[in-house]
Amino acid sequence: MARYPTFPTNFNGITNNELKELYRALETWSALLTNELEVRDVLVDGAPSTNIYTVVTVTDIGRPRKGDIAYSASSGKYKGYVSLATETSWQSLN
């Protein structure tokens, strides 16, 4: 779990060295946050989906995940959100 640092909100009278120290702290914290978000994304993308939608078109689903299933009322088909190499897209299941 991330540790969130506290940063000063008043910069009156801050010295150049204090500014450099603050910048280094922000750099470190942002690198840690970026790493944690990337790890979370790998876990989320790797988890199987259990979402089954009923929509007019699959484009109505804002952020589909691999494994999502939807019934598209406009086409009358079930579609699955699949990953093929570097492309992810909705594919007909029937």
C-alpha positions in Angstrom: 0.0 0.0 0.0 1.3 3.4 -0.8 2.4 5.8 1.8 1.2 9.3 1.0 3.6 12.1 2.0 2.5 15.4 3.2 3.9 18.4 1.4 4.0 22.1 2.5 1.2 24.3 1.3 3.0 27.6 2.1 6.1 28.3 0.1 6.8 31.8 1.5 10.5 32.0 2.6 11.4 28.5 1.2 15.1 28.2 0.4 16.5 26.8 -2.8 17.8 23.7 -0.9 14.4 23.1 0.6 12.9 23.4 -2.9 15.4 20.9 -4.3 14.6 18.5 -1.4 10.8 18.9 -2.0 11.4 18.2 -5.7 13.4 15.0 -4.9 10.6 13.9 -2.6 8.0 14.4 -5.3 10.2 12.5 -7.8 10.5 9.6 -5.5 6.9 9.5 -4.6 5.7 9.8 -8.2 8.0 6.9 -9.2 6.5 4.7 -6.4 3.0 5.7 -7.3 3.6 4.9 -11.0 5.0 1.5 -10.1 2.1 0.7 -7.9 -0.4 1.7 -10.6 1.4 -0.5 -13.2 1.3 -3.5 -10.8 -2.4 -2.9 -10.2 -3.1 -2.6 -13.9 -1.4 -6.0 -14.5 -3.5 -7.6 -11.8 -6.8 -6.1 -13.0 -6.1 -7.0 -16.7 -5.1 -10.5 -15.7 -8.2 -11.1 -13.6 -11.1 -12.9 -15.3 -14.1 -10.7 -15.9 -17.6 -11.6 -14.8 -19.4 -8.7 -16.3 -22.3 -9.6 -18.6 -24.0 -6.6 -20.2 -27.2 -6.1 -22.2 -26.8 -3.0 -24.4 -28.1 -1.6 -27.7 -24.5 -1.7 -29.1 -21.3 -2.8 -27.5 -19.8 0.6 -28.0 -22.2 1.8 -25.2 -19.8 0.1 -22.8 -17.3 2.7 -21.7 -14.3 0.6 -20.4 -14.7 -3.1 -21.3 -12.2 -5.6 -19.9 -10.9 -8.7 -21.5 -13.4 -11.5 -20.9 -16.5 -9.2 -20.7 -19.6 -10.6 -22.5 -22.4 -8.4 -23.9 -25.7 -9.1 -25.7 -25.9 -6.5 -28.5 -29.6 -5.8 -29.1 -28.9 -4.0 -32.3 -27.2 -7.1 -33.9 -29.0 -9.7 -31.9 -25.6 -11.4 -31.0 -23.6 -12.1 -28.0 -20.2 -10.6 -28.1 -17.0 -11.1 -26.1 -14.3 -8.6 -25.5 -11.1 -10.5 -26.5 -7.4 -9.8 -26.9 -5.7 -10.8 -30.1 -2.0 -10.0 -30.0 -1.9 -6.2 -29.5 -5.5 -5.6 -30.4 -8.5 -5.9 -28.1 -12.0 -5.8 -29.7 -15.5 -7.1 -29.4 -15.9 -10.4 -31.3 -19.2 -12.3 -32.1 -19.6 -15.4 -30.0 -22.4 -16.9 -32.0 
